[in-house]
Amino acid sequence: MHPAIEHISPHEARARRDANPEEVVLLDCREPFELDLASIVGAVHIPMGEIVARRTELDPRREVIVFCHTGIRSMNVTAFLGRQGFARVMNMAGGIDAWSRTVDPRVPCY
């Protein structure tokens, strides 16, 4: 059993990253074609299907906020990273869709 997944709102995710950009990573786990539709500037992109092989690209000492389109895939990635020793990993509730609607309307909804 893994620890409970912590969720964070898009507003709080932006505030944390803006306050400490060297410490907070926004991790986009969507597919490459989705980046062409919408993206968050400065986010690290590792598709969900590649996270097992590429997890060493992430620093487990940093705060990692995972997002996808609506928050479902990112919950799975968040749980996986938590099991891998990432103590400060959170799922961005509502994904990039919620980010587009509540934080940055310049990011297209799809």
Secondary structure as GFF3:
##gff-version 3
##sequence-region A 1 110
A	DSSP	beta_strand	7	8	.	.	.	ID=ss1
A	DSSP	alpha_helix	10	19	.	.	.	ID=ss2
A	DSSP	beta_strand	24	28	.	.	.	ID=ss3
A	DSSP	alpha_helix	32	37	.	.	.	ID=ss4
A	DSSP	beta_strand	44	45	.	.	.	ID=ss5
A	DSSP	three_ten_helix	48	50	.	.	.	ID=ss6
A	DSSP	alpha_helix	51	54	.	.	.	ID=ss7
A	DSSP	three_ten_helix	55	57	.	.	.	ID=ss8
A	DSSP	beta_strand	63	67	.	.	.	ID=ss9
A	DSSP	alpha_helix	72	83	.	.	.	ID=ss10
A	DSSP	beta_strand	89	92	.	.	.	ID=ss11
A	DSSP	alpha_helix	95	102	.	.	.	ID=ss12
###
